[in-house]
């Protein structure tokens, strides 16, 4: 499905993440001892959901022949009283959409691939490399 590699580059917590030909930086904020050279891990988590949200809704709108114009999603996370992560999305489209179109988009967004995986969780295993 997907494969990434992360390698430290020797500067505190800064790491290069590679996926195929694409490279991005991950780091921690200055206040946590990083250099703020890239997104922090939970920022990347939200970025993954944001990307899937925007791409899925764009694909759906194109299939329906709907114009979204500039699409924007704002995601934020917090923890509830039990420490469970809560993610909230606010969606914006520059083009005028009817209430029915928005209702459909809000229904579709609940079933994007990354949304479903994040809700169901994943089995994560680890092993020592050679």
N, CA, C and O atoms as a GROMACS GRO file, in nm:
protein
  520
    1UNK      N    1   0.081  -0.119   0.000
    1UNK     CA    2   0.000   0.000   0.000
    1UNK      C    3   0.086   0.126   0.000
    1UNK      O    4   0.089   0.201  -0.097
    2UNK      N    5   0.158   0.147   0.110
    2UNK     CA    6   0.242   0.266   0.122
    2UNK      C    7   0.372   0.225   0.190
    2UNK      O    8   0.376   0.129   0.268
    3UNK      N    9   0.476   0.298   0.161
    3UNK     CA   10   0.605   0.271   0.224
    3UNK      C   11   0.680   0.401   0.239
    3UNK      O   12   0.688   0.480   0.145
    4UNK      N   13   0.735   0.424   0.357
    4UNK     CA   14   0.818   0.540   0.382
    4UNK      C   15   0.942   0.497   0.458
    4UNK      O   16   0.946   0.392   0.522
    5UNK      N   17   1.044   0.581   0.449
    5UNK     CA   18   1.168   0.560   0.523
    5UNK      C   19   1.200   0.692   0.592
    5UNK      O   20   1.186   0.799   0.533
    6UNK      N   21   1.243   0.683   0.716
    6UNK     CA   22   1.283   0.803   0.788
    6UNK      C   23   1.426   0.785   0.836
    6UNK      O   24   1.463   0.680   0.888
    7UNK      N   25   1.506   0.890   0.818
    7UNK     CA   26   1.648   0.884   0.852
    7UNK      C   27   1.685   1.013   0.925
    7UNK      O   28   1.653   1.122   0.880
    8UNK      N   29   1.754   0.998   1.039
    8UNK     CA   30   1.801   1.118   1.110
    8UNK      C   31   1.911   1.182   1.029
    8UNK      O   32   1.989   1.114   0.961
    9UNK      N   33   1.918   1.316   1.036
    9UNK     CA   34   2.025   1.383   0.962
    9UNK      C   35   2.123   1.451   1.056
    9UNK      O   36   2.198   1.540   1.015
   10UNK      N   37   2.122   1.409   1.182
   10UNK     CA   38   2.224   1.455   1.276
   10UNK      C   39   2.197   1.586   1.347
   10UNK      O   40   2.282   1.631   1.423
   11UNK      N   41   2.083   1.648   1.324
   11UNK     CA   42   2.052   1.775   1.388
   11UNK      C   43   1.934   1.754   1.483
   11UNK      O   44   1.819   1.752   1.441
   12UNK      N   45   1.966   1.736   1.612
   12UNK     CA   46   1.864   1.713   1.715
   12UNK      C   47   1.762   1.610   1.668
   12UNK      O   48   1.796   1.495   1.643
   13UNK      N   49   1.637   1.652   1.656
   13UNK     CA   50   1.528   1.560   1.623
   13UNK      C   51   1.488   1.565   1.477
   13UNK      O   52   1.391   1.500   1.437
   14UNK      N   53   1.559   1.641   1.398
   14UNK     CA   54   1.523   1.656   1.256
   14UNK      C   55   1.550   1.526   1.182
   14UNK      O   56   1.655   1.463   1.197
   15UNK      N   57   1.453   1.486   1.101
   15UNK     CA   58   1.463   1.364   1.021
   15UNK      C   59   1.410   1.390   0.881
   15UNK      O   60   1.320   1.473   0.862
   16UNK      N   61   1.466   1.319   0.786
   16UNK     CA   62   1.414   1.323   0.649
   16UNK      C   63   1.323   1.202   0.629
   16UNK      O   64   1.359   1.089   0.661
   17UNK      N   65   1.204   1.229   0.576
   17UNK     CA   66   1.110   1.123   0.544
   17UNK      C   67   1.105   1.112   0.393
   17UNK      O   68   1.087   1.211   0.322
   18UNK      N   69   1.122   0.990   0.344
   18UNK     CA   70   1.120   0.966   0.199
   18UNK      C   71   1.010   0.867   0.164
   18UNK      O   72   0.987   0.768   0.233
   19UNK      N   73   0.943   0.898   0.055
   19UNK     CA   74   0.845   0.808  -0.004
   19UNK      C   75   0.863   0.819  -0.155
   19UNK      O   76   0.824   0.918  -0.216
   20UNK      N   77   0.924   0.718  -0.213
   20UNK     CA   78   0.955   0.726  -0.356
   20UNK      C   79   1.050   0.841  -0.380
   20UNK      O   80   1.157   0.847  -0.319
   21UNK      N   81   1.013   0.932  -0.468
   21UNK     CA   82   1.097   1.048  -0.501
   21UNK      C   83   1.070   1.168  -0.411
   21UNK      O   84   1.137   1.270  -0.424
   22UNK      N   85   0.974   1.157  -0.322
   22UNK     CA   86   0.933   1.271  -0.239
   22UNK      C   87   1.005   1.272  -0.105
   22UNK      O   88   1.025   1.167  -0.043
   23UNK      N   89   1.043   1.392  -0.061
   23UNK     CA   90   1.114   1.408   0.066
   23UNK      C   91   1.050   1.522   0.144
   23UNK      O   92   1.016   1.626   0.088
   24UNK      N   93   1.034   1.501   0.273
   24UNK     CA   94   0.992   1.610   0.360
   24UNK      C   95   1.064   1.596   0.493
   24UNK      O   96   1.121   1.490   0.523
   25UNK      N   97   1.062   1.701   0.571
   25UNK     CA   98   1.130   1.702   0.700
   25UNK      C   99   1.030   1.691   0.813
   25UNK      O  100   0.921   1.746   0.807
   26UNK      N  101   1.071   1.617   0.915
   26UNK     CA  102   0.996   1.611   1.040
   26UNK      C  103   1.089   1.660   1.149
   26UNK      O  104   1.210   1.638   1.144
   27UNK      N  105   1.033   1.728   1.246
   27UNK     CA  106   1.112   1.782   1.356
   27UNK      C  107   1.018   1.811   1.471
   27UNK      O  108   0.896   1.795   1.459
   28UNK      N  109   1.073   1.854   1.580
   28UNK     CA  110   0.995   1.899   1.695
   28UNK      C  111   1.007   2.051   1.703
   28UNK      O  112   1.102   2.108   1.651
   29UNK      N  113   0.911   2.115   1.767
   29UNK     CA  114   0.919   2.260   1.784
   29UNK      C  115   1.038   2.299   1.872
   29UNK      O  116   1.093   2.216   1.944
   30UNK      N  117   1.076   2.424   1.864
   30UNK     CA  118   1.188   2.474   1.945
   30UNK      C  119   1.166   2.446   2.094
   30UNK      O  120   1.260   2.410   2.164
   31UNK      N  121   1.045   2.464   2.140
   31UNK     CA  122   1.014   2.444   2.282
   31UNK      C  123   1.032   2.302   2.330
   31UNK      O  124   1.039   2.278   2.450
   32UNK      N  125   1.039   2.206   2.238
   32UNK     CA  126   1.060   2.066   2.274
   32UNK      C  127   1.200   2.019   2.236
   32UNK      O  128   1.227   1.899   2.233
   33UNK      N  129   1.288   2.113   2.207
   33UNK     CA  130   1.427   2.078   2.177
   33UNK      C  131   1.458   2.057   2.032
   33UNK      O  132   1.572   2.024   1.997
   34UNK      N  133   1.361   2.075   1.945
   34UNK     CA  134   1.385   2.061   1.802
   34UNK      C  135   1.428   2.192   1.740
   34UNK      O  136   1.452   2.291   1.810
   35UNK      N  137   1.438   2.192   1.610
   35UNK     CA  138   1.476   2.311   1.535
   35UNK      C  139   1.358   2.371   1.459
   35UNK      O  140   1.372   2.472   1.390
   36UNK      N  141   1.240   2.309   1.471
   36UNK     CA  142   1.121   2.352   1.398
   36UNK      C  143   1.146   2.354   1.247
   36UNK      O  144   1.096   2.441   1.176
   37UNK      N  145   1.226   2.258   1.199
   37UNK     CA  146   1.262   2.251   1.057
   37UNK      C  147   1.156   2.180   0.973
   37UNK      O  148   1.162   2.182   0.850
   38UNK      N  149   1.061   2.118   1.039
   38UNK     CA  150   0.956   2.046   0.968
   38UNK      C  151   0.839   2.024   1.060
   38UNK      O  152   0.839   2.067   1.175
   39UNK      N  153   0.738   1.957   1.008
   39UNK     CA  154   0.619   1.931   1.088
   39UNK      C  155   0.650   1.829   1.198
   39UNK      O  156   0.730   1.737   1.179
   40UNK      N  157   0.586   1.847   1.312
   40UNK     CA  158   0.597   1.752   1.422
   40UNK      C  159   0.511   1.629   1.390
   40UNK      O  160   0.424   1.636   1.304
   41UNK      N  161   0.535   1.517   1.457
   41UNK     CA  162   0.461   1.395   1.425
   41UNK      C  163   0.309   1.408   1.423
   41UNK      O  164   0.245   1.357   1.332
   42UNK      N  165   0.249   1.475   1.521
   42UNK     CA  166   0.103   1.488   1.518
   42UNK      C  167   0.057   1.583   1.409
   42UNK      O  168  -0.056   1.570   1.362
   43UNK      N  169   0.140   1.678   1.368
   43UNK     CA  170   0.107   1.761   1.252
   43UNK      C  171   0.102   1.675   1.126
   43UNK      O  172   0.014   1.692   1.042
   44UNK      N  173   0.196   1.583   1.114
   44UNK     CA  174   0.198   1.492   1.000
   44UNK      C  175   0.075   1.401   1.001
   44UNK      O  176   0.019   1.371   0.896
   45UNK      N  177   0.034   1.358   1.119
   45UNK     CA  178  -0.085   1.276   1.134
   45UNK      C  179  -0.207   1.350   1.079
   45UNK      O  180  -0.284   1.296   1.000
   46UNK      N  181  -0.224   1.476   1.122
   46UNK     CA  182  -0.335   1.556   1.072
   46UNK      C  183  -0.321   1.586   0.924
   46UNK      O  184  -0.420   1.590   0.851
   47UNK      N  185  -0.197   1.608   0.878
   47UNK     CA  186  -0.173   1.636   0.736
   47UNK      C  187  -0.218   1.519   0.650
   47UNK      O  188  -0.274   1.539   0.542
   48UNK      N  189  -0.194   1.398   0.695
   48UNK     CA  190  -0.238   1.280   0.622
   48UNK      C  191  -0.389   1.278   0.607
   48UNK      O  192  -0.442   1.253   0.499
   49UNK      N  193  -0.459   1.305   0.716
   49UNK     CA  194  -0.605   1.308   0.711
   49UNK      C  195  -0.654   1.424   0.625
   49UNK      O  196  -0.751   1.409   0.550
   50UNK      N  197  -0.589   1.540   0.635
   50UNK     CA  198  -0.627   1.656   0.555
   50UNK      C  199  -0.610   1.628   0.406
   50UNK      O  200  -0.697   1.662   0.326
   51UNK      N  201  -0.499   1.568   0.369
   51UNK     CA  202  -0.474   1.537   0.228
   51UNK      C  203  -0.579   1.440   0.174
   51UNK      O  204  -0.632   1.459   0.065
   52UNK      N  205  -0.609   1.337   0.252
   52UNK     CA  206  -0.710   1.240   0.208
   52UNK      C  207  -0.847   1.306   0.198
   52UNK      O  208  -0.923   1.278   0.105
   53UNK      N  209  -0.878   1.392   0.293
   53UNK     CA  210  -1.005   1.465   0.291
   53UNK      C  211  -1.019   1.547   0.164
   53UNK      O  212  -1.118   1.536   0.092
   54UNK      N  213  -0.919   1.630   0.136
   54UNK     CA  214  -0.925   1.720   0.021
   54UNK      C  215  -0.929   1.644  -0.111
   54UNK      O  216  -1.008   1.676  -0.199
   55UNK      N  217  -0.844   1.543  -0.124
   55UNK     CA  218  -0.837   1.468  -0.249
   55UNK      C  219  -0.965   1.389  -0.272
   55UNK      O  220  -1.018   1.389  -0.384
   56UNK      N  221  -1.016   1.321  -0.169
   56UNK     CA  222  -1.139   1.242  -0.184
   56UNK      C  223  -1.257   1.331  -0.220
   56UNK      O  224  -1.335   1.297  -0.309
   57UNK      N  225  -1.270   1.445  -0.152
   57UNK     CA  226  -1.384   1.532  -0.183
   57UNK      C  227  -1.372   1.596  -0.321
   57UNK      O  228  -1.472   1.616  -0.389
   58UNK      N  229  -1.250   1.626  -0.363
   58UNK     CA  230  -1.229   1.679  -0.498
   58UNK      C  231  -1.269   1.573  -0.601
   58UNK      O  232  -1.338   1.603  -0.699
   59UNK      N  233  -1.227   1.449  -0.579
   59UNK     CA  234  -1.263   1.340  -0.672
   59UNK      C  235  -1.415   1.321  -0.678
   59UNK      O  236  -1.472   1.304  -0.785
   60UNK      N  237  -1.478   1.324  -0.562
   60UNK     CA  238  -1.622   1.306  -0.556
   60UNK      C  239  -1.693   1.420  -0.629
   60UNK      O  240  -1.784   1.396  -0.709
   61UNK      N  241  -1.652   1.543  -0.602
   61UNK     CA  242  -1.714   1.658  -0.667
   61UNK      C  243  -1.697   1.652  -0.818
   61UNK      O  244  -1.791   1.681  -0.893
   62UNK      N  245  -1.578   1.615  -0.865
   62UNK     CA  246  -1.556   1.603  -1.010
   62UNK      C  247  -1.647   1.497  -1.070
   62UNK      O  248  -1.704   1.517  -1.177
   63UNK      N  249  -1.661   1.385  -1.000
   63UNK     CA  250  -1.749   1.277  -1.049
   63UNK      C  251  -1.894   1.326  -1.062
   63UNK      O  252  -1.965   1.286  -1.154
   64UNK      N  253  -1.936   1.411  -0.970
   64UNK     CA  254  -2.072   1.464  -0.970
   64UNK      C  255  -2.088   1.587  -1.061
   64UNK      O  256  -2.199   1.632  -1.085
   65UNK      N  257  -1.975   1.640  -1.110
   65UNK     CA  258  -1.981   1.760  -1.192
   65UNK      C  259  -1.999   1.887  -1.110
   65UNK      O  260  -2.045   1.989  -1.162
   66UNK      N  261  -1.962   1.882  -0.983
   66UNK     CA  262  -1.974   1.998  -0.895
   66UNK      C  263  -1.844   2.076  -0.895
   66UNK      O  264  -1.736   2.017  -0.893
   67UNK      N  265  -1.855   2.205  -0.896
   67UNK     CA  266  -1.737   2.292  -0.886
   67UNK      C  267  -1.718   2.329  -0.739
   67UNK      O  268  -1.810   2.383  -0.676
   68UNK      N  269  -1.600   2.300  -0.686
   68UNK     CA  270  -1.570   2.338  -0.548
   68UNK      C  271  -1.495   2.470  -0.540
   68UNK      O  272  -1.496   2.537  -0.436
   69UNK      N  273  -1.429   2.508  -0.649
   69UNK     CA  274  -1.338   2.622  -0.643
   69UNK      C  275  -1.222   2.586  -0.552
   69UNK      O  276  -1.185   2.469  -0.542
   70UNK      N  277  -1.164   2.684  -0.488
   70UNK     CA  278  -1.056   2.654  -0.394
   70UNK      C  279  -1.116   2.581  -0.274
   70UNK      O  280  -1.210   2.630  -0.211
   71UNK      N  281  -1.061   2.465  -0.245
   71UNK     CA  282  -1.108   2.387  -0.130
   71UNK      C  283  -1.006   2.398  -0.019
   71UNK      O  284  -0.885   2.396  -0.044
   72UNK      N  285  -1.055   2.411   0.103
   72UNK     CA  286  -0.966   2.421   0.218
   72UNK      C  287  -1.027   2.341   0.333
   72UNK      O  288  -1.147   2.346   0.356
   73UNK      N  289  -0.943   2.268   0.403
   73UNK     CA  290  -0.986   2.197   0.524
   73UNK      C  291  -0.893   2.240   0.637
   73UNK      O  292  -0.771   2.241   0.622
   74UNK      N  293  -0.951   2.274   0.748
   74UNK     CA  294  -0.874   2.311   0.867
   74UNK      C  295  -0.895   2.201   0.970
   74UNK      O  296  -1.008   2.174   1.009
   75UNK      N  297  -0.788   2.138   1.014
   75UNK     CA  298  -0.797   2.029   1.110
   75UNK      C  299  -0.728   2.068   1.239
   75UNK      O  300  -0.623   2.134   1.238
   76UNK      N  301  -0.786   2.029   1.348
   76UNK     CA  302  -0.726   2.053   1.479
   76UNK      C  303  -0.745   1.927   1.564
   76UNK      O  304  -0.836   1.848   1.540
   77UNK      N  305  -0.658   1.912   1.661
   77UNK     CA  306  -0.670   1.797   1.750
   77UNK      C  307  -0.661   1.844   1.895
   77UNK      O  308  -0.602   1.947   1.926
   78UNK      N  309  -0.722   1.767   1.981
   78UNK     CA  310  -0.717   1.791   2.125
   78UNK      C  311  -0.739   1.657   2.193
   78UNK      O  312  -0.764   1.556   2.128
   79UNK      N  313  -0.728   1.657   2.322
   79UNK     CA  314  -0.755   1.536   2.400
   79UNK      C  315  -0.876   1.561   2.488
   79UNK      O  316  -0.892   1.669   2.545
   80UNK      N  317  -0.964   1.459   2.498
   80UNK     CA  318  -1.079   1.474   2.586
   80UNK      C  319  -1.038   1.444   2.730
   80UNK      O  320  -0.920   1.420   2.758
   81UNK      N  321  -1.133   1.445   2.822
   81UNK     CA  322  -1.104   1.425   2.964
   81UNK      C  323  -1.040   1.289   2.993
   81UNK      O  324  -0.971   1.273   3.093
   82UNK      N  325  -1.064   1.192   2.905
   82UNK     CA  326  -1.006   1.058   2.922
   82UNK      C  327  -0.873   1.042   2.848
   82UNK      O  328  -0.814   0.934   2.849
   83UNK      N  329  -0.826   1.150   2.785
   83UNK     CA  330  -0.700   1.144   2.712
   83UNK      C  331  -0.713   1.093   2.570
   83UNK      O  332  -0.612   1.076   2.502
   84UNK      N  333  -0.835   1.068   2.524
   84UNK     CA  334  -0.856   1.018   2.388
   84UNK      C  335  -0.842   1.132   2.288
   84UNK      O  336  -0.895   1.242   2.310
   85UNK      N  337  -0.772   1.106   2.180
   85UNK     CA  338  -0.750   1.208   2.078
   85UNK      C  339  -0.881   1.241   2.007
   85UNK      O  340  -0.955   1.151   1.967
   86UNK      N  341  -0.908   1.368   1.992
   86UNK     CA  342  -1.024   1.419   1.920
   86UNK      C  343  -0.973   1.501   1.802
   86UNK      O  344  -0.887   1.588   1.818
   87UNK      N  345  -1.025   1.475   1.683
   87UNK     CA  346  -0.987   1.550   1.564
   87UNK      C  347  -1.112   1.617   1.509
   87UNK      O  348  -1.218   1.555   1.499
   88UNK      N  349  -1.099   1.744   1.475
   88UNK     CA  350  -1.211   1.820   1.420
   88UNK      C  351  -1.171   1.880   1.286
   88UNK      O  352  -1.064   1.940   1.272
   89UNK      N  353  -1.258   1.862   1.186
   89UNK     CA  354  -1.235   1.918   1.053
   89UNK      C  355  -1.338   2.027   1.025
   89UNK      O  356  -1.456   2.012   1.055
   90UNK      N  357  -1.291   2.137   0.967
   90UNK     CA  358  -1.379   2.243   0.916
   90UNK      C  359  -1.350   2.254   0.768
   90UNK      O  360  -1.236   2.280   0.729
   91UNK      N  361  -1.451   2.236   0.685
   91UNK     CA  362  -1.435   2.233   0.540
   91UNK      C  363  -1.486   2.363   0.478
   91UNK      O  364  -1.587   2.418   0.521
   92UNK      N  365  -1.414   2.411   0.377
   92UNK     CA  366  -1.450   2.534   0.306
   92UNK      C  367  -1.438   2.509   0.156
   92UNK      O  368  -1.343   2.445   0.110
   93UNK      N  369  -1.532   2.561   0.081
   93UNK     CA  370  -1.524   2.559  -0.065
   93UNK      C  371  -1.555   2.700  -0.113
   93UNK      O  372  -1.652   2.761  -0.068
   94UNK      N  373  -1.474   2.751  -0.205
   94UNK     CA  374  -1.494   2.887  -0.255
   94UNK      C  375  -1.617   2.897  -0.345
   94UNK      O  376  -1.682   3.002  -0.350
   95UNK      N  377  -1.650   2.790  -0.414
   95UNK     CA  378  -1.767   2.792  -0.503
   95UNK      C  379  -1.894   2.775  -0.419
   95UNK      O  380  -1.893   2.707  -0.317
   96UNK      N  381  -2.003   2.837  -0.463
   96UNK     CA  382  -2.128   2.821  -0.389
   96UNK      C  383  -2.183   2.679  -0.406
   96UNK      O  384  -2.196   2.630  -0.518
   97UNK      N  385  -2.215   2.616  -0.294
   97UNK     CA  386  -2.275   2.482  -0.296
   97UNK      C  387  -2.409   2.488  -0.225
   97UNK      O  388  -2.429   2.568  -0.134
   98UNK      N  389  -2.501   2.403  -0.268
   98UNK     CA  390  -2.632   2.397  -0.202
   98UNK      C  391  -2.620   2.325  -0.069
   98UNK      O  392  -2.519   2.258  -0.042
   99UNK      N  393  -2.721   2.338   0.013
   99UNK     CA  394  -2.724   2.266   0.140
   99UNK      C  395  -2.718   2.116   0.116
   99UNK      O  396  -2.654   2.043   0.192
  100UNK      N  397  -2.785   2.068   0.011
  100UNK     CA  398  -2.784   1.926  -0.020
  100UNK      C  399  -2.644   1.879  -0.061
  100UNK      O  400  -2.600   1.771  -0.022
  101UNK      N  401  -2.574   1.961  -0.139
  101UNK     CA  402  -2.436   1.925  -0.178
  101UNK      C  403  -2.346   1.920  -0.056
  101UNK      O  404  -2.267   1.826  -0.041
  102UNK      N  405  -2.356   2.018   0.034
  102UNK     CA  406  -2.276   2.017   0.156
  102UNK      C  407  -2.309   1.895   0.241
  102UNK      O  408  -2.219   1.832   0.297
  103UNK      N  409  -2.436   1.862   0.252
  103UNK     CA  410  -2.475   1.744   0.330
  103UNK      C  411  -2.411   1.619   0.274
  103UNK      O  412  -2.365   1.533   0.349
  104UNK      N  413  -2.408   1.609   0.142
  104UNK     CA  414  -2.348   1.491   0.078
  104UNK      C  415  -2.196   1.488   0.101
  104UNK      O  416  -2.140   1.383   0.131
  105UNK      N  417  -2.130   1.604   0.086
  105UNK     CA  418  -1.986   1.609   0.109
  105UNK      C  419  -1.952   1.573   0.254
  105UNK      O  420  -1.855   1.503   0.280
  106UNK      N  421  -2.033   1.622   0.348
  106UNK     CA  422  -2.009   1.589   0.489
  106UNK      C  423  -2.035   1.442   0.518
  106UNK      O  424  -1.975   1.385   0.610
  107UNK      N  425  -2.121   1.380   0.441
  107UNK     CA  426  -2.142   1.235   0.452
  107UNK      C  427  -2.023   1.159   0.394
  107UNK      O  428  -1.973   1.065   0.455
  108UNK      N  429  -1.979   1.200   0.277
  108UNK     CA  430  -1.866   1.133   0.210
  108UNK      C  431  -1.739   1.144   0.293
  108UNK      O  432  -1.663   1.048   0.303
  109UNK      N  433  -1.714   1.260   0.353
  109UNK     CA  434  -1.590   1.283   0.426
  109UNK      C  435  -1.577   1.188   0.546
  109UNK      O  436  -1.466   1.162   0.592
  110UNK      N  437  -1.688   1.138   0.595
  110UNK     CA  438  -1.683   1.044   0.707
  110UNK      C  439  -1.631   0.907   0.666
  110UNK      O  440  -1.601   0.824   0.753
  111UNK      N  441  -1.619   0.882   0.537
  111UNK     CA  442  -1.574   0.751   0.488
  111UNK      C  443  -1.451   0.759   0.398
  111UNK      O  444  -1.428   0.669   0.318
  112UNK      N  445  -1.372   0.866   0.411
  112UNK     CA  446  -1.248   0.869   0.331
  112UNK      C  447  -1.158   0.756   0.380
  112UNK      O  448  -1.169   0.715   0.496
  113UNK      N  449  -1.070   0.705   0.296
  113UNK     CA  450  -0.985   0.593   0.337
  113UNK      C  451  -0.905   0.617   0.465
  113UNK      O  452  -0.899   0.530   0.551
  114UNK      N  453  -0.844   0.734   0.478
  114UNK     CA  454  -0.763   0.760   0.597
  114UNK      C  455  -0.852   0.778   0.719
  114UNK      O  456  -0.815   0.737   0.829
  115UNK      N  457  -0.969   0.840   0.702
  115UNK     CA  458  -1.064   0.852   0.813
  115UNK      C  459  -1.098   0.715   0.868
  115UNK      O  460  -1.094   0.693   0.989
  116UNK      N  461  -1.131   0.622   0.779
  116UNK     CA  462  -1.170   0.487   0.822
  116UNK      C  463  -1.056   0.416   0.894
  116UNK      O  464  -1.078   0.351   0.996
  117UNK      N  465  -0.936   0.426   0.841
  117UNK     CA  466  -0.822   0.360   0.905
  117UNK      C  467  -0.793   0.421   1.041
  117UNK      O  468  -0.766   0.349   1.137
  118UNK      N  469  -0.799   0.553   1.050
  118UNK     CA  470  -0.773   0.616   1.180
  118UNK      C  471  -0.878   0.576   1.282
  118UNK      O  472  -0.847   0.560   1.400
  119UNK      N  473  -1.001   0.559   1.239
  119UNK     CA  474  -1.108   0.519   1.332
  119UNK      C  475  -1.094   0.374   1.375
  119UNK      O  476  -1.122   0.341   1.490
  120UNK      N  477  -1.053   0.287   1.284
  120UNK     CA  478  -1.044   0.145   1.319
  120UNK      C  479  -0.914   0.110   1.388
  120UNK      O  480  -0.904   0.007   1.456
  121UNK      N  481  -0.814   0.196   1.372
  121UNK     CA  482  -0.683   0.164   1.430
  121UNK      C  483  -0.606   0.072   1.338
  121UNK      O  484  -0.655   0.034   1.231
  122UNK      N  485  -0.488   0.037   1.378
  122UNK     CA  486  -0.404  -0.050   1.296
  122UNK      C  487  -0.320  -0.138   1.387
  122UNK      O  488  -0.284  -0.098   1.498
  123UNK      N  489  -0.288  -0.256   1.341
  123UNK     CA  490  -0.192  -0.341   1.411
  123UNK      C  491  -0.054  -0.292   1.372
  123UNK      O  492  -0.024  -0.281   1.253
  124UNK      N  493   0.028  -0.262   1.469
  124UNK     CA  494   0.163  -0.211   1.443
  124UNK      C  495   0.262  -0.308   1.503
  124UNK      O  496   0.255  -0.340   1.622
  125UNK      N  497   0.354  -0.356   1.421
  125UNK     CA  498   0.458  -0.447   1.467
  125UNK      C  499   0.594  -0.384   1.445
  125UNK      O  500   0.607  -0.292   1.364
  126UNK      N  501   0.694  -0.432   1.515
  126UNK     CA  502   0.830  -0.380   1.502
  126UNK      C  503   0.928  -0.496   1.511
  126UNK      O  504   0.901  -0.598   1.574
  127UNK      N  505   1.043  -0.479   1.447
  127UNK     CA  506   1.150  -0.577   1.456
  127UNK      C  507   1.283  -0.506   1.439
  127UNK      O  508   1.289  -0.394   1.388
  128UNK      N  509   1.388  -0.570   1.482
  128UNK     CA  510   1.523  -0.516   1.465
  128UNK      C  511   1.569  -0.537   1.322
  128UNK      O  512   1.554  -0.647   1.267
  129UNK      N  513   1.624  -0.434   1.261
  129UNK     CA  514   1.678  -0.445   1.126
  129UNK      C  515   1.813  -0.514   1.127
  129UNK      O  516   1.873  -0.532   1.233
  130UNK      N  517   1.861  -0.552   1.013
  130UNK     CA  518   1.990  -0.622   1.002
  130UNK      C  519   2.089  -0.535   0.931
  130UNK      O  520   2.204  -0.576   0.911
   0.00000   0.00000   0.00000
